[in-house]
Amino acid sequence: AQTVTQSQPEMSVQEAETVTLSCTYDTSENNYYLFWYKQPPSRQMILVIRQEAYKQQNATENRFSVNFQKAAKSFSLKISDSQLGDTAMYFCAFMNSLANYGGSQGNLIFGKGTKLSVKP
Amino acid sequence: NAGVTQTPKFQVLKTGQSMTLQCAQDMNHEYMSWYRQDPGMGLRLIHYSVGAGITDQGEVPNGYNVSRSTTEDFPLRLLSAAPSQTSVYFCASSYAGLNSPLHFGNGTRLTVT
């Protein structure tokens, strides 16, 4: 079974600095998707960034980028120029791209989350 | 465009009571799912559906029932609430394609006393 591990329950960073959140996963599959979701105090789940396992190039979205190491099964999130609005829980998630869930490729496996605090 | 709408936002139940958490989406998504979020546990999949009339169990299905009579709606039923079901519940939906991201509702906070 696939598992997702986030080893940092809490982190803090000064405003305008850079922070990296760690995520490792375990799977025997070769094709899959990885995600980072942000959950601010409003409880809303917001997709931050997505990475397809078959793509070697690391995904980037403005201040957010990932370091995807497929062989090491590592998927870290780097937040540059941290802003107060980045304060949130961050969840790493895995999705199998194979149809062995009867076509339910949307089933996500989440890590336990990292609580990020950005300090002024 | 409302997206994924969950009702109610908050609910308190007594042990043994039943209730239905509602989820509706207006994006014509084939795939819908329910997750529960507990402190220190992340989100765990309860049930999912790949289309009207088709449902299946996720990681933690015990104590919950679902049905999918229309594309738009995917209610989650608690037949006899237990304190262990105290949690925040999220409904999510997407198109069936691999490139379609999940859209989440805003969650329902359920407390069972």
gemmi code that builds the backbone of each chain (N, CA, C; Angstrom):
import gemmi

chains = {
    "A": [
        ("ALA", (0.846, -1.195, 0.000), (0.000, 0.000, 0.000), (0.883, 1.249, 0.000)),
        ("GLN", (0.355, 2.273, -0.671), (1.117, 3.516, -0.703), (0.990, 4.249, 0.630)),
        ("THR", (2.064, 4.894, 1.018), (2.064, 5.732, 2.220), (2.758, 7.046, 1.921)),
        ("VAL", (2.378, 8.068, 2.662), (2.972, 9.395, 2.529), (3.394, 9.851, 3.919)),
        ("THR", (4.644, 10.292, 4.039), (5.191, 10.685, 5.340), (5.681, 12.127, 5.298)),
        ("GLN", (5.186, 12.906, 6.213), (5.669, 14.272, 6.411), (6.293, 14.300, 7.802)),
        ("SER", (7.598, 14.439, 7.850), (8.332, 14.251, 9.101), (8.403, 15.498, 9.970)),
        ("GLN", (7.900, 16.610, 9.464), (7.973, 17.880, 10.207), (6.563, 18.297, 10.633)),
        ("PRO", (6.169, 18.017, 11.852), (4.812, 18.399, 12.282), (4.611, 19.918, 12.269)),
        ("GLU", (5.636, 20.667, 12.630), (5.530, 22.125, 12.686), (6.822, 22.750, 12.201)),
        ("MET", (6.687, 23.898, 11.530), (7.848, 24.679, 11.109), (7.481, 26.158, 11.193)),
        ("SER", (8.512, 26.970, 11.310), (8.286, 28.406, 11.271), (9.366, 29.053, 10.420)),
        ("VAL", (9.029, 30.208, 9.858), (9.955, 30.926, 8.986), (9.692, 32.406, 9.126)),
        ("GLN", (10.717, 33.201, 8.948), (10.544, 34.649, 8.963), (10.009, 35.103, 7.612)),
        ("GLU", (9.188, 36.116, 7.680), (8.658, 36.707, 6.458), (9.809, 37.052, 5.516)),
        ("ALA", (9.578, 36.772, 4.216), (10.518, 37.049, 3.122), (11.620, 36.002, 2.985)),
        ("GLU", (11.712, 35.078, 3.937), (12.719, 34.038, 3.811), (12.159, 32.816, 3.086)),
        ("THR", (13.032, 31.838, 2.883), (12.672, 30.615, 2.164), (12.567, 29.448, 3.140)),
        ("VAL", (11.595, 28.598, 2.902), (11.396, 27.419, 3.753), (11.124, 26.213, 2.869)),
        ("THR", (11.569, 25.054, 3.317), (11.347, 23.803, 2.582), (10.638, 22.800, 3.479)),
        ("LEU", (9.532, 22.284, 2.962), (8.757, 21.271, 3.671), (9.049, 19.903, 3.042)),
        ("SER", (9.253, 18.915, 3.884), (9.650, 17.595, 3.398), (8.471, 16.648, 3.244)),
        ("CYS", (8.604, 15.747, 2.282), (7.600, 14.705, 2.060), (8.287, 13.506, 1.425)),
        ("THR", (8.062, 12.351, 1.978), (8.507, 11.120, 1.334), (7.313, 10.204, 1.169)),
        ("TYR", (7.401, 9.308, 0.222), (6.276, 8.422, -0.062), (6.814, 7.044, -0.410)),
        ("ASP", (5.937, 6.096, -0.334), (6.324, 4.722, -0.636), (5.316, 4.144, -1.622)),
        ("THR", (5.796, 3.671, -2.734), (4.945, 3.043, -3.731), (5.786, 2.120, -4.593)),
        ("SER", (5.137, 1.126, -5.141), (5.798, 0.239, -6.082), (5.422, 0.585, -7.517)),
        ("GLU", (4.555, 1.598, -7.666), (4.117, 1.997, -8.986), (5.138, 2.902, -9.650)),
        ("ASN", (5.048, 2.985, -10.962), (5.963, 3.843, -11.709), (5.300, 5.132, -12.166)),
        ("ASN", (3.979, 5.074, -12.324), (3.236, 6.248, -12.780), (2.295, 6.731, -11.688)),
        ("TYR", (2.433, 7.972, -11.309), (1.607, 8.526, -10.240), (1.720, 10.044, -10.259)),
        ("TYR", (0.903, 10.660, -9.425), (0.914, 12.113, -9.278), (1.169, 12.453, -7.806)),
        ("LEU", (1.832, 13.561, -7.617), (2.082, 14.077, -6.264), (1.565, 15.503, -6.171)),
        ("PHE", (1.068, 15.843, -4.999), (0.446, 17.144, -4.803), (0.880, 17.756, -3.473)),
        ("TRP", (0.838, 19.061, -3.429), (0.882, 19.797, -2.164), (-0.403, 20.615, -2.069)),
        ("TYR", (-1.094, 20.434, -0.933), (-2.296, 21.207, -0.634), (-2.021, 22.099, 0.571)),
        ("LYS", (-2.622, 23.268, 0.524), (-2.546, 24.229, 1.620), (-3.909, 24.314, 2.288)),
        ("GLN", (-3.914, 24.296, 3.626), (-5.163, 24.469, 4.367), (-4.981, 25.606, 5.371)),
        ("PRO", (-5.445, 26.810, 5.040), (-5.365, 27.935, 5.983), (-6.385, 27.753, 7.096)),
        ("PRO", (-6.375, 28.635, 8.070), (-7.340, 28.525, 9.178), (-8.798, 28.500, 8.728)),
        ("SER", (-9.082, 28.977, 7.543), (-10.449, 28.922, 7.019), (-10.900, 27.499, 6.731)),
        ("ARG", (-10.005, 26.550, 6.767), (-10.290, 25.123, 6.580), (-10.370, 24.724, 5.104)),
        ("GLN", (-10.349, 25.680, 4.207), (-10.441, 25.365, 2.785), (-9.194, 24.627, 2.315)),
        ("MET", (-9.348, 23.645, 1.461), (-8.228, 22.895, 0.897), (-7.889, 23.513, -0.461)),
        ("ILE", (-6.660, 23.979, -0.591), (-6.246, 24.703, -1.797), (-5.075, 23.976, -2.424)),
        ("LEU", (-5.212, 23.633, -3.695), (-4.116, 22.984, -4.411), (-2.998, 23.998, -4.650)),
        ("VAL", (-1.789, 23.660, -4.214), (-0.637, 24.552, -4.378), (0.133, 24.197, -5.635)),
        ("ILE", (0.446, 22.901, -5.798), (1.297, 22.492, -6.901), (1.124, 21.002, -7.139)),
        ("ARG", (1.380, 20.587, -8.369), (1.190, 19.185, -8.754), (2.385, 18.747, -9.591)),
        ("GLN", (2.771, 17.481, -9.419), (3.903, 16.922, -10.163), (3.518, 15.563, -10.725)),
        ("GLU", (3.727, 15.378, -12.018), (3.542, 14.065, -12.618), (4.848, 13.301, -12.518)),
        ("ALA", (4.780, 12.047, -12.107), (5.996, 11.278, -11.855), (6.823, 11.045, -13.118)),
        ("TYR", (6.173, 11.052, -14.277), (6.918, 10.778, -15.501), (7.669, 12.009, -16.006)),
        ("LYS", (7.418, 13.152, -15.397), (8.113, 14.371, -15.790), (9.329, 14.582, -14.886)),
        ("GLN", (10.490, 14.718, -15.509), (11.701, 14.929, -14.730), (11.818, 16.367, -14.238)),
        ("GLN", (11.234, 17.295, -14.971), (11.341, 18.703, -14.601), (10.491, 18.975, -13.375)),
        ("ASN", (11.064, 19.668, -12.411), (10.340, 20.019, -11.200), (9.291, 21.085, -11.484)),
        ("ALA", (8.094, 20.885, -10.902), (7.009, 21.840, -11.098), (7.267, 23.123, -10.305)),
        ("THR", (6.821, 24.234, -10.867), (6.896, 25.527, -10.172), (5.589, 26.277, -10.381)),
        ("GLU", (5.191, 27.021, -9.359), (4.010, 27.896, -9.410), (4.346, 29.149, -8.618)),
        ("ASN", (4.816, 30.162, -9.338), (5.171, 31.433, -8.715), (6.219, 31.217, -7.622)),
        ("ARG", (5.887, 31.472, -6.365), (6.870, 31.341, -5.271), (7.029, 29.906, -4.778)),
        ("PHE", (6.225, 29.006, -5.319), (6.231, 27.618, -4.862), (6.922, 26.736, -5.899)),
        ("SER", (7.812, 25.887, -5.431), (8.468, 24.934, -6.322), (8.695, 23.641, -5.563)),
        ("VAL", (8.904, 22.589, -6.327), (9.149, 21.295, -5.697), (10.513, 20.775, -6.102)),
        ("ASN", (11.026, 19.897, -5.230), (12.226, 19.128, -5.556), (11.800, 17.667, -5.569)),
        ("PHE", (11.575, 17.152, -6.758), (11.071, 15.802, -6.939), (12.239, 14.873, -7.216)),
        ("GLN", (12.465, 13.936, -6.312), (13.527, 12.949, -6.458), (12.860, 11.569, -6.523)),
        ("LYS", (12.619, 11.100, -7.746), (11.838, 9.880, -7.909), (12.523, 8.666, -7.309)),
        ("ALA", (13.807, 8.532, -7.526), (14.514, 7.359, -7.007), (14.486, 7.337, -5.483)),
        ("ALA", (14.599, 8.488, -4.887), (14.574, 8.587, -3.433), (13.159, 8.664, -2.887)),
        ("LYS", (12.155, 8.757, -3.761), (10.745, 8.882, -3.373), (10.577, 10.064, -2.409)),
        ("SER", (11.084, 11.188, -2.867), (11.043, 12.407, -2.076), (10.396, 13.522, -2.888)),
        ("PHE", (9.610, 14.347, -2.213), (8.828, 15.385, -2.902), (8.706, 16.582, -1.967)),
        ("SER", (9.724, 17.413, -1.913), (9.725, 18.539, -0.978), (9.171, 19.796, -1.645)),
        ("LEU", (8.603, 20.656, -0.830), (8.018, 21.923, -1.290), (8.856, 23.077, -0.778)),
        ("LYS", (9.287, 23.929, -1.696), (10.041, 25.126, -1.331), (9.159, 26.349, -1.523)),
        ("ILE", (9.069, 27.143, -0.475), (8.317, 28.402, -0.541), (9.333, 29.534, -0.435)),
        ("SER", (9.417, 30.315, -1.483), (10.345, 31.444, -1.508), (9.631, 32.732, -1.114)),
        ("ASP", (10.408, 33.685, -0.560), (9.816, 34.975, -0.198), (8.527, 34.774, 0.613)),
        ("SER", (8.646, 34.053, 1.708), (7.457, 33.683, 2.494), (6.641, 34.909, 2.885)),
        ("GLN", (5.330, 34.747, 2.821), (4.412, 35.818, 3.172), (3.524, 35.377, 4.340)),
        ("LEU", (2.996, 36.354, 5.067), (2.156, 36.033, 6.218), (0.973, 35.156, 5.797)),
        ("GLY", (0.479, 35.362, 4.594), (-0.646, 34.572, 4.103), (-0.294, 33.126, 3.793)),
        ("ASP", (0.981, 32.780, 3.871), (1.382, 31.383, 3.662), (1.199, 30.559, 4.927)),
        ("THR", (0.909, 31.198, 6.047), (0.661, 30.480, 7.295), (-0.523, 29.542, 7.107)),
        ("ALA", (-0.279, 28.242, 7.317), (-1.308, 27.236, 7.034), (-0.766, 25.856, 7.358)),
        ("MET", (-1.660, 24.876, 7.309), (-1.243, 23.468, 7.260), (-0.957, 23.126, 5.810)),
        ("TYR", (0.116, 22.365, 5.592), (0.456, 21.927, 4.247), (0.455, 20.397, 4.221)),
        ("PHE", (-0.283, 19.872, 3.261), (-0.408, 18.428, 3.124), (0.208, 17.980, 1.799)),
        ("CYS", (1.029, 16.947, 1.906), (1.537, 16.259, 0.728), (0.581, 15.114, 0.415)),
        ("ALA", (0.331, 14.864, -0.866), (-0.624, 13.814, -1.229), (-0.156, 13.073, -2.470)),
        ("PHE", (-0.543, 11.794, -2.531), (-0.148, 10.879, -3.604), (-1.403, 10.375, -4.298)),
        ("MET", (-1.322, 10.251, -5.609), (-2.422, 9.661, -6.357), (-1.868, 8.683, -7.380)),
        ("ASN", (-2.398, 7.469, -7.346), (-1.989, 6.451, -8.288), (-2.639, 6.706, -9.633)),
        ("SER", (-1.881, 6.657, -10.689), (-2.455, 6.935, -11.989), (-3.001, 5.697, -12.667)),
        ("LEU", (-2.813, 4.544, -12.057), (-3.309, 3.318, -12.659), (-4.798, 3.171, -12.384)),
        ("ALA", (-5.463, 2.403, -13.190), (-6.911, 2.248, -13.065), (-7.278, 1.096, -12.165)),
        ("ASN", (-6.427, 0.742, -11.215), (-6.755, -0.394, -10.367), (-7.694, -0.027, -9.238)),
        ("TYR", (-8.220, 1.166, -9.249), (-9.295, 1.531, -8.358), (-10.606, 1.638, -9.122)),
        ("GLY", (-10.683, 0.977, -10.237), (-11.902, 1.027, -11.033), (-12.118, 2.369, -11.684)),
        ("GLY", (-11.037, 3.040, -12.007), (-11.153, 4.334, -12.653), (-11.158, 5.486, -11.677)),
        ("SER", (-11.027, 5.201, -10.390), (-11.106, 6.261, -9.395), (-9.734, 6.862, -9.153)),
        ("GLN", (-9.161, 7.395, -10.193), (-7.823, 7.940, -10.057), (-7.776, 9.124, -9.110)),
        ("GLY", (-8.928, 9.646, -8.717), (-8.949, 10.802, -7.838), (-8.685, 10.477, -6.392)),
        ("ASN", (-8.574, 9.193, -6.020), (-8.344, 8.864, -4.619), (-6.955, 9.312, -4.196)),
        ("LEU", (-6.918, 10.226, -3.247), (-5.655, 10.744, -2.753), (-5.280, 10.095, -1.436)),
        ("ILE", (-3.973, 9.876, -1.248), (-3.434, 9.451, 0.039), (-2.638, 10.625, 0.585)),
        ("PHE", (-3.040, 11.080, 1.772), (-2.456, 12.278, 2.346), (-1.435, 11.940, 3.429)),
        ("GLY", (-0.438, 12.806, 3.554), (0.405, 12.797, 4.740), (-0.321, 13.460, 5.886)),
        ("LYS", (0.323, 13.466, 7.062), (-0.342, 14.000, 8.253), (-0.241, 15.514, 8.354)),
        ("GLY", (0.526, 16.117, 7.488), (0.565, 17.565, 7.444), (1.713, 18.201, 8.200)),
        ("THR", (2.076, 19.406, 7.753), (3.065, 20.244, 8.421), (2.428, 21.600, 8.676)),
        ("LYS", (2.451, 22.025, 9.910), (1.896, 23.338, 10.262), (2.984, 24.386, 10.102)),
        ("LEU", (2.798, 25.283, 9.135), (3.780, 26.321, 8.853), (3.311, 27.651, 9.409)),
        ("SER", (4.179, 28.294, 10.156), (3.899, 29.634, 10.668), (4.911, 30.602, 10.070)),
        ("VAL", (4.409, 31.659, 9.459), (5.273, 32.705, 8.920), (5.228, 33.874, 9.892)),
        ("LYS", (6.402, 34.247, 10.398), (6.473, 35.284, 11.437), (6.930, 36.611, 10.844)),
        ("PRO", (6.289, 37.701, 11.286), (6.653, 39.020, 10.740), (7.996, 39.489, 11.264)),
    ],
    "B": [
        ("ASN", (-20.598, 30.319, -10.310), (-20.298, 28.892, -10.253), (-19.989, 28.502, -8.813)),
        ("ALA", (-20.847, 27.683, -8.186), (-20.729, 27.420, -6.758), (-19.619, 26.443, -6.457)),
        ("GLY", (-19.263, 25.524, -7.378), (-18.235, 24.543, -7.093), (-18.797, 23.388, -6.296)),
        ("VAL", (-18.130, 23.042, -5.180), (-18.569, 21.958, -4.312), (-19.177, 22.585, -3.054)),
        ("THR", (-20.428, 22.263, -2.801), (-21.148, 22.836, -1.672), (-21.468, 21.759, -0.655)),
        ("GLN", (-21.037, 21.985, 0.574), (-21.324, 21.063, 1.664), (-22.242, 21.731, 2.676)),
        ("THR", (-23.212, 20.980, 3.138), (-24.074, 21.436, 4.223), (-24.324, 20.282, 5.185)),
        ("PRO", (-24.463, 20.595, 6.507), (-24.236, 21.903, 7.131), (-22.757, 22.173, 7.316)),
        ("LYS", (-22.405, 23.346, 7.813), (-21.014, 23.656, 8.123), (-20.613, 23.109, 9.490)),
        ("PHE", (-21.569, 23.091, 10.404), (-21.326, 22.572, 11.749), (-22.520, 21.706, 12.156)),
        ("GLN", (-22.256, 20.667, 12.961), (-23.334, 19.819, 13.444), (-22.904, 19.152, 14.734)),
        ("VAL", (-23.812, 19.117, 15.688), (-23.587, 18.390, 16.929), (-24.646, 17.299, 17.026)),
        ("LEU", (-24.204, 16.085, 17.262), (-25.105, 14.945, 17.387), (-24.893, 14.262, 18.724)),
        ("LYS", (-25.917, 13.571, 19.168), (-25.759, 12.696, 20.321), (-25.470, 11.284, 19.820)),
        ("THR", (-24.765, 10.526, 20.618), (-24.456, 9.145, 20.260), (-25.740, 8.394, 19.902)),
        ("GLY", (-25.698, 7.702, 18.764), (-26.839, 6.919, 18.330), (-27.749, 7.633, 17.339)),
        ("GLN", (-27.630, 8.946, 17.240), (-28.450, 9.673, 16.284), (-27.939, 9.439, 14.867)),
        ("SER", (-28.812, 9.682, 13.918), (-28.427, 9.561, 12.515), (-28.506, 10.925, 11.843)),
        ("MET", (-27.751, 11.072, 10.796), (-27.830, 12.294, 10.015), (-27.171, 12.074, 8.663)),
        ("THR", (-27.414, 13.017, 7.761), (-26.828, 12.987, 6.430), (-26.070, 14.274, 6.174)),
        ("LEU", (-24.827, 14.125, 5.775), (-24.042, 15.270, 5.316), (-24.258, 15.398, 3.818)),
        ("GLN", (-24.605, 16.604, 3.407), (-24.915, 16.815, 2.006), (-23.704, 17.344, 1.240)),
        ("CYS", (-23.579, 16.908, -0.002), (-22.543, 17.406, -0.897), (-23.131, 17.522, -2.291)),
        ("ALA", (-22.959, 18.674, -2.898), (-23.439, 18.899, -4.248), (-22.381, 19.657, -5.040)),
        ("GLN", (-22.242, 19.273, -6.308), (-21.315, 19.995, -7.192), (-22.036, 20.315, -8.492)),
        ("ASP", (-21.675, 21.447, -9.057), (-22.352, 21.919, -10.267), (-21.399, 21.965, -11.452)),
        ("MET", (-20.356, 21.145, -11.417), (-19.345, 21.160, -12.473), (-19.433, 19.928, -13.373)),
        ("ASN", (-20.466, 19.121, -13.173), (-20.680, 17.909, -13.961), (-19.506, 16.928, -13.819)),
        ("HIS", (-18.938, 16.883, -12.607), (-17.825, 15.981, -12.343), (-18.325, 14.558, -12.169)),
        ("GLU", (-17.585, 13.604, -12.787), (-17.953, 12.206, -12.627), (-17.541, 11.682, -11.249)),
        ("TYR", (-16.393, 12.105, -10.782), (-15.805, 11.552, -9.570), (-16.158, 12.414, -8.374)),
        ("MET", (-16.612, 11.750, -7.292), (-16.863, 12.443, -6.026), (-16.388, 11.562, -4.885)),
        ("SER", (-16.008, 12.188, -3.802), (-15.452, 11.428, -2.680), (-15.689, 12.151, -1.363)),
        ("TRP", (-15.589, 11.385, -0.275), (-15.678, 11.916, 1.080), (-14.403, 11.558, 1.839)),
        ("TYR", (-13.855, 12.568, 2.525), (-12.703, 12.383, 3.384), (-13.068, 12.854, 4.786)),
        ("ARG", (-12.387, 12.282, 5.765), (-12.472, 12.828, 7.114), (-11.080, 13.277, 7.546)),
        ("GLN", (-11.052, 14.369, 8.304), (-9.792, 14.925, 8.765), (-9.783, 14.940, 10.284)),
        ("ASP", (-8.832, 14.253, 10.860), (-8.658, 14.207, 12.300), (-7.308, 14.795, 12.672)),
        ("PRO", (-7.191, 15.393, 13.832), (-5.918, 16.000, 14.236), (-4.773, 15.003, 14.163)),
        ("GLY", (-3.689, 15.414, 13.495), (-2.512, 14.554, 13.415), (-2.654, 13.374, 12.472)),
        ("MET", (-3.770, 13.326, 11.718), (-3.995, 12.154, 10.856), (-4.082, 12.512, 9.385)),
        ("GLY", (-4.066, 13.758, 9.049), (-4.278, 14.124, 7.649), (-5.709, 13.823, 7.237)),
        ("LEU", (-5.931, 13.669, 5.944), (-7.251, 13.340, 5.415), (-7.269, 11.880, 5.010)),
        ("ARG", (-8.355, 11.188, 5.353), (-8.497, 9.778, 5.004), (-9.787, 9.562, 4.227)),
        ("LEU", (-9.694, 8.746, 3.196), (-10.809, 8.526, 2.287), (-11.840, 7.602, 2.914)),
        ("ILE", (-13.116, 8.023, 2.880), (-14.203, 7.223, 3.453), (-14.885, 6.408, 2.360)),
        ("HIS", (-15.466, 7.086, 1.387), (-16.138, 6.461, 0.248), (-15.904, 7.333, -0.976)),
        ("TYR", (-16.062, 6.720, -2.135), (-15.948, 7.491, -3.361), (-16.904, 6.942, -4.406)),
        ("SER", (-17.076, 7.727, -5.451), (-17.977, 7.343, -6.539), (-17.395, 7.810, -7.862)),
        ("VAL", (-17.439, 6.941, -8.864), (-16.907, 7.315, -10.180), (-18.026, 7.669, -11.156)),
        ("GLY", (-19.261, 7.670, -10.666), (-20.381, 8.062, -11.503), (-21.686, 7.704, -10.819)),
        ("ALA", (-22.775, 8.212, -11.365), (-24.090, 7.925, -10.791), (-24.321, 6.414, -10.740)),
        ("GLY", (-24.758, 5.946, -9.581), (-25.050, 4.536, -9.390), (-23.857, 3.678, -9.021)),
        ("ILE", (-22.656, 4.291, -8.926), (-21.431, 3.536, -8.646), (-20.734, 4.127, -7.430)),
        ("THR", (-20.587, 3.319, -6.383), (-19.857, 3.773, -5.201), (-18.915, 2.664, -4.733)),
        ("ASP", (-17.926, 3.051, -3.964), (-17.002, 2.056, -3.432), (-16.394, 2.591, -2.138)),
        ("GLN", (-15.796, 1.677, -1.376), (-15.244, 2.030, -0.076), (-13.823, 2.555, -0.200)),
        ("GLY", (-13.485, 3.472, 0.699), (-12.128, 3.945, 0.811), (-11.420, 3.284, 1.980)),
        ("GLU", (-10.572, 4.059, 2.630), (-9.735, 3.529, 3.704), (-10.507, 3.305, 5.004)),
        ("VAL", (-11.484, 4.190, 5.312), (-12.182, 4.141, 6.601), (-13.694, 4.195, 6.408)),
        ("PRO", (-14.310, 3.160, 5.810), (-15.733, 3.233, 5.463), (-16.699, 2.857, 6.583)),
        ("ASN", (-16.218, 2.209, 7.649), (-17.124, 1.669, 8.657), (-17.908, 2.768, 9.359)),
        ("GLY", (-19.233, 2.564, 9.441), (-20.109, 3.530, 10.100), (-20.710, 4.551, 9.163)),
        ("TYR", (-20.370, 4.459, 7.886), (-20.840, 5.433, 6.901), (-21.466, 4.719, 5.696)),
        ("ASN", (-22.533, 5.315, 5.177), (-23.128, 4.841, 3.938), (-23.184, 5.979, 2.933)),
        ("VAL", (-23.095, 5.634, 1.659), (-23.229, 6.627, 0.601), (-24.102, 6.064, -0.513)),
        ("SER", (-24.604, 6.959, -1.335), (-25.303, 6.605, -2.557), (-25.063, 7.719, -3.559)),
        ("ARG", (-25.244, 7.411, -4.834), (-25.029, 8.419, -5.892), (-26.136, 8.232, -6.917)),
        ("SER", (-27.250, 8.877, -6.659), (-28.398, 8.742, -7.576), (-28.331, 9.745, -8.716)),
        ("THR", (-27.597, 10.824, -8.534), (-27.414, 11.807, -9.594), (-25.941, 12.152, -9.705)),
        ("THR", (-25.541, 12.755, -10.803), (-24.155, 13.200, -10.950), (-23.808, 14.282, -9.941)),
        ("GLU", (-24.795, 15.128, -9.601), (-24.516, 16.304, -8.805), (-24.351, 16.032, -7.314)),
        ("ASP", (-25.034, 15.024, -6.789), (-25.138, 14.870, -5.339), (-24.478, 13.594, -4.828)),
        ("PHE", (-23.845, 13.689, -3.677), (-23.174, 12.528, -3.084), (-23.281, 12.646, -1.561)),
        ("PRO", (-24.423, 12.297, -1.000), (-24.611, 12.430, 0.456), (-23.899, 11.342, 1.242)),
        ("LEU", (-23.465, 11.698, 2.430), (-22.813, 10.766, 3.356), (-23.713, 10.581, 4.559)),
        ("ARG", (-24.074, 9.329, 4.845), (-25.014, 9.041, 5.938), (-24.315, 8.381, 7.115)),
        ("LEU", (-24.611, 8.899, 8.295), (-24.194, 8.262, 9.524), (-25.458, 7.648, 10.134)),
        ("LEU", (-25.535, 6.352, 10.206), (-26.763, 5.696, 10.652), (-26.909, 5.710, 12.166)),
        ("SER", (-25.790, 5.601, 12.886), (-25.810, 5.604, 14.347), (-24.499, 6.239, 14.805)),
        ("ALA", (-24.536, 7.538, 15.030), (-23.316, 8.288, 15.278), (-22.604, 7.809, 16.543)),
        ("ALA", (-21.281, 7.811, 16.476), (-20.435, 7.441, 17.605), (-19.425, 8.557, 17.847)),
        ("PRO", (-18.948, 8.705, 19.082), (-17.952, 9.749, 19.359), (-16.714, 9.660, 18.471)),
        ("SER", (-16.360, 8.449, 18.037), (-15.198, 8.277, 17.154), (-15.408, 8.920, 15.782)),
        ("GLN", (-16.627, 9.298, 15.476), (-16.918, 9.954, 14.207), (-16.849, 11.474, 14.308)),
        ("THR", (-16.492, 11.967, 15.469), (-16.206, 13.398, 15.614), (-15.018, 13.740, 14.736)),
        ("SER", (-15.224, 14.662, 13.782), (-14.188, 14.930, 12.791), (-14.641, 16.098, 11.921)),
        ("VAL", (-13.760, 16.491, 11.017), (-14.131, 17.417, 9.951), (-14.239, 16.603, 8.673)),
        ("TYR", (-15.348, 16.762, 7.979), (-15.615, 15.975, 6.786), (-15.531, 16.862, 5.541)),
        ("PHE", (-14.797, 16.359, 4.540), (-14.648, 17.076, 3.282), (-15.197, 16.233, 2.141)),
        ("CYS", (-15.935, 16.893, 1.288), (-16.374, 16.311, 0.026), (-15.493, 16.883, -1.071)),
        ("ALA", (-15.173, 16.079, -2.075), (-14.338, 16.541, -3.183), (-14.858, 15.947, -4.483)),
        ("SER", (-14.586, 16.633, -5.581), (-15.029, 16.128, -6.876), (-14.015, 16.492, -7.952)),
        ("SER", (-14.074, 15.760, -9.055), (-13.222, 16.063, -10.200), (-13.764, 15.371, -11.428)),
        ("TYR", (-13.268, 15.757, -12.590), (-13.498, 14.978, -13.796), (-12.714, 13.672, -13.665)),
        ("ALA", (-13.043, 12.720, -14.503), (-12.414, 11.409, -14.394), (-10.997, 11.394, -14.935)),
        ("GLY", (-10.615, 12.338, -15.737), (-9.294, 12.330, -16.344), (-8.180, 12.558, -15.336)),
        ("LEU", (-7.015, 12.034, -15.651), (-5.889, 12.106, -14.728), (-5.408, 13.528, -14.517)),
        ("ASN", (-5.651, 14.404, -15.451), (-5.171, 15.767, -15.320), (-6.149, 16.685, -14.604)),
        ("SER", (-7.228, 16.109, -14.107), (-8.238, 16.934, -13.451), (-7.976, 17.027, -11.958)),
        ("PRO", (-7.778, 18.224, -11.430), (-7.521, 18.355, -9.996), (-8.795, 18.156, -9.194)),
        ("LEU", (-8.644, 17.777, -7.929), (-9.771, 17.657, -7.016), (-10.222, 19.040, -6.551)),
        ("HIS", (-11.522, 19.239, -6.527), (-12.118, 20.439, -5.974), (-12.753, 20.061, -4.644)),
        ("PHE", (-12.371, 20.752, -3.598), (-12.875, 20.436, -2.256), (-13.980, 21.398, -1.845)),
        ("GLY", (-14.944, 20.863, -1.080), (-15.884, 21.718, -0.379), (-15.200, 22.326, 0.838)),
        ("ASN", (-15.936, 23.160, 1.572), (-15.362, 23.863, 2.707), (-15.430, 23.085, 4.016)),
        ("GLY", (-15.964, 21.886, 3.960), (-15.925, 21.026, 5.133), (-17.123, 21.166, 6.050)),
        ("THR", (-17.393, 20.086, 6.783), (-18.426, 20.058, 7.826), (-17.756, 19.595, 9.109)),
        ("ARG", (-17.877, 20.410, 10.157), (-17.326, 19.996, 11.447), (-18.417, 19.301, 12.241)),
        ("LEU", (-18.227, 18.015, 12.521), (-19.206, 17.197, 13.223), (-18.676, 16.821, 14.599)),
        ("THR", (-19.501, 17.053, 15.601), (-19.174, 16.650, 16.968), (-20.233, 15.680, 17.455)),
        ("VAL", (-19.794, 14.526, 17.939), (-20.718, 13.533, 18.482), (-20.448, 13.407, 19.979)),
        ("THR", (-21.475, 13.678, 20.771), (-21.294, 13.673, 22.233), (-21.913, 12.423, 22.862)),
    ],
}
model = gemmi.Model(1)
for chain_id, residues in chains.items():
    chain = gemmi.Chain(chain_id)
    for i, (resn, *xyz) in enumerate(residues, 1):
        res = gemmi.Residue()
        res.name, res.seqid = resn, gemmi.SeqId(i, " ")
        for name, pos in zip(("N", "CA", "C"), xyz):
            atom = gemmi.Atom()
            atom.name, atom.element = name, gemmi.Element(name[0])
            atom.pos, atom.b_iso = gemmi.Position(*pos), 0.0
            res.add_atom(atom)
        chain.add_residue(res)
    model.add_chain(chain)
structure = gemmi.Structure()
structure.add_model(model)
structure.setup_entities()
